[in-house]
Amino acid sequence: MRGVLPRITLPLRRLFLRKHVFLCQAKRHWVLLDVSRDTYQCVGRGQFEALGPLLEGWKEPAGTNGEVTGTLPEVVEELANALVSQGILSEDSAGTKAALATDCLHPAQAIDPHDVKPSLWSTWFHAGAFFSSCMRASKELSRQPLQVTLEAVRARKTRNMAGSGAPDFDRARSLVLVFNRLRWCYPRPYLCLFDSLALLHFLARFDLFPDWVFGVSADPFEAHCSVQLGDVVLNDTVERVSGLTPIMYV
């Protein structure tokens, strides 16, 4: 029938997404984060979704009508080979996971950075924990791969979250305001990666273990991270993080 692209016949091949790779769907691209290399790459939606039927655990996005059209089989095969050679995909199921986009709770509110400042006594009472957390974050980001840092944060959270009950938002708010007030005393420019990691270390000292959320935008490309407790953004605004698509959270 005229005007209808034929269904593509793909070669019989099973591919698996490596555990250190995370996906999200943007408007015109799929974005892939490889934490083992600390790199992002964008793949056109048509190409990546044509590759989808070969991926273990793949679920077709809405709007594809169950058909793969418009991308030549040789282009799909070339993309598959490139992603396998980069360590993004594997032909062996060991060390892999389902090829699913990251699903993260959307933020609904944020801590007001202009809220009532903590007392001077409370600020300096927490100063030791603050400076220790900042120095630890700085050391980790400069001396070890990001993947090692992520795995350590994830392991700490897993150890401590069992039976911890509901998040204490009031306590988190108070501690974040202390962190923000002391942040002016730490001699390092603002960077979302450093500030989020330092805040995570600081809150962990007080038995609070929020999510470390990484988000991206593909048109144009932008990557950003923040700290979120439930649906509350602790160190950013709802407007800022809502404009990004979550690709990974720890």
C-alpha positions in Angstrom: 0.0 0.0 0.0 1.3 3.4 -1.0 2.7 5.7 1.7 3.3 2.9 4.2 6.9 1.9 5.0 7.6 -1.8 5.1 8.3 -3.6 8.3 12.1 -4.1 8.7 13.3 -7.6 9.0 16.1 -7.7 11.6 18.7 -10.4 12.0 18.1 -13.0 14.7 20.3 -11.7 17.5 19.8 -11.1 21.2 21.5 -8.1 22.8 21.7 -7.2 26.5 22.2 -3.8 28.2 25.2 -3.7 30.5 24.5 -3.0 34.2 26.6 0.2 34.2 24.5 1.8 31.4 21.3 3.8 31.9 18.7 4.9 29.3 16.1 7.6 28.9 13.9 8.8 26.1 14.1 12.4 25.0 12.0 14.1 22.3 14.1 13.2 19.3 16.8 11.0 20.9 17.5 8.2 23.3 20.3 9.2 25.8 22.7 6.6 27.1 24.8 7.1 30.2 27.8 4.8 30.6 28.9 5.3 34.2 32.0 3.1 33.8 33.4 5.8 31.4 31.4 8.8 32.8 30.1 9.5 29.3 26.8 10.3 27.6 25.8 9.8 24.1 22.6 10.5 22.1 21.2 8.1 19.5 18.4 9.2 17.2 15.0 7.8 18.3 14.3 6.1 15.0 17.6 4.2 15.0 17.5 3.2 18.7 13.9 2.1 18.6 14.6 0.1 15.4 17.3 -1.7 17.5 14.8 -2.2 20.3 13.4 -5.6 19.2 16.9 -7.1 19.6 17.2 -5.9 23.2 16.3 -8.1 26.1 13.6 -6.6 28.2 12.8 -3.9 25.7 9.3 -2.4 25.7 8.1 -0.4 22.7 7.5 3.3 23.5 4.0 4.7 23.0 3.3 5.8 19.4 5.4 3.1 17.6 2.3 1.0 16.7 4.3 -2.1 17.2 6.3 -1.7 14.0 9.8 -0.7 13.2 9.9 1.5 10.1 12.1 3.9 8.3 15.6 2.5 9.3 17.5 0.2 7.1 18.6 -3.2 8.6 22.2 -2.5 7.8 22.0 0.8 9.8 20.5 -1.1 12.8 23.2 -3.8 12.5 25.9 -1.1 12.4 24.5 0.6 15.5 24.3 -2.7 17.3 28.0 -3.5 16.5 29.1 0.0 17.6 27.3 -0.3 20.9 28.7 -3.7 21.6 32.2 -2.6 20.8 31.8 0.3 23.2 30.6 -1.9 26.1 27.1 -0.4 26.1 25.5 -3.7 24.9 26.6 -7.3 25.2 25.8 -10.5 23.4 26.3 -12.3 26.7 23.7 -12.0 29.4 26.2 -12.0 32.3 26.4 -8.6 34.0 23.4 -7.2 32.2 19.9 -6.0 32.9 16.6 -5.3 31.1 16.8 -2.5 28.5 14.3 -0.2 30.2 14.2 3.6 30.6 14.8 4.9 34.1 11.6 5.4 36.1 12.0 8.0 38.9 9.5 9.8 41.1 8.8 13.3 39.6 9.5 16.2 42.0 6.5 18.1 43.3 8.1 20.6 45.7 11.5 21.9 46.8 13.1 23.4 49.8 13.1 27.2 49.7 16.7 28.4 50.0 15.5 31.7 51.3 13.7 30.2 54.2 14.5 31.2 57.8 18.2 30.8 58.3 19.4 28.4 61.0 20.8 29.9 64.1 24.5 30.6 64.4 24.8 28.0 67.1 23.2 25.3 64.9 25.3 26.3 62.0 28.6 26.0 63.7 27.5 22.9 65.6 27.3 21.1 62.2 30.4 22.7 60.8 32.6 19.7 61.4 30.3 17.3 59.6 29.9 19.8 56.7 33.6 20.3 56.1 34.4 16.6 56.4 31.6 15.8 53.9 32.9 18.4 51.4 36.5 17.3 51.7 35.4 13.6 51.2 33.3 14.5 48.1 36.2 16.5 46.6 38.7 13.7 47.2 36.4 11.1 45.7 35.6 13.1 42.6 39.3 13.9 42.0 40.9 10.5 42.8 38.5 7.7 41.8 36.2 6.9 38.9 32.6 8.1 39.2 31.3 4.5 39.0 33.2 3.7 42.3 31.7 6.7 44.0 28.2 5.8 42.8 28.5 2.2 44.0 29.7 3.3 47.4 26.7 5.7 47.8 24.3 3.0 46.6 25.8 0.4 49.0 25.6 2.8 52.0 22.0 3.6 51.2 21.1 -0.1 50.9 22.7 -0.9 54.2 20.9 1.8 56.1 17.5 2.1 54.4 16.1 -1.3 55.6 13.4 -0.6 58.3 14.3 3.2 58.4 10.6 4.2 58.1 9.2 7.3 56.4 11.6 10.1 55.4 11.9 12.9 57.9 11.4 16.0 55.6 11.5 18.5 58.4 14.8 17.3 59.6 16.2 17.1 56.1 15.0 20.7 55.5 16.8 22.0 58.6 20.0 20.2 57.7 19.9 21.4 54.1 19.5 25.0 55.3 22.6 24.5 57.5 24.5 23.1 54.6 23.6 26.0 52.4 24.7 28.5 55.0 28.0 26.8 55.5 28.6 26.3 51.7 29.7 29.9 51.4 32.7 29.0 53.6 34.0 26.2 51.4 36.4 27.4 48.7 35.1 25.5 45.7 32.9 26.8 42.8 29.4 25.5 42.6 29.1 22.3 40.6 26.1 20.1 40.7 28.1 16.9 40.9 30.3 18.0 43.8 27.5 19.8 45.7 25.1 16.9 45.4 27.7 14.4 46.6 28.8 16.6 49.5 25.2 17.0 50.6 24.6 13.2 50.4 27.6 12.6 52.6 26.4 15.3 55.0 22.9 14.0 55.3 24.1 10.4 55.7 25.9 11.5 58.9 22.4 12.2 60.3 20.8 9.0 59.0 19.1 10.6 56.0 19.6 8.8 52.7 17.9 10.6 49.8 18.2 9.8 46.1 20.9 11.2 43.9 19.1 11.9 40.6 20.8 12.5 37.3 18.8 14.1 34.5 19.4 15.1 30.9 18.1 17.1 28.1 19.0 16.2 24.5 17.9 19.2 22.5 20.4 20.8 23.2 22.2 18.3 25.3 22.6 19.1 29.0 23.3 16.9 32.0 22.6 17.8 35.6 22.2 16.1 39.0 20.4 16.9 42.2 19.4 15.4 45.6 15.7 14.4 46.1 13.9 12.9 49.1 10.7 11.4 48.0 9.1 14.0 45.7 11.0 16.9 47.4 14.1 18.4 45.7 16.6 19.3 48.4 19.2 21.4 46.5 17.5 22.7 43.4 14.1 24.0 42.1 11.2 22.0 40.8 11.2 24.2 37.6 14.9 23.4 37.0 14.8 19.6 37.4 11.3 19.2 35.8 12.9 20.3 32.5 15.2 17.3 32.5 14.4 13.6 32.0 15.8 11.4 34.7 18.3 8.9 33.4 19.7 7.4 36.7 19.2 7.7 40.4 21.1 6.2 43.3 
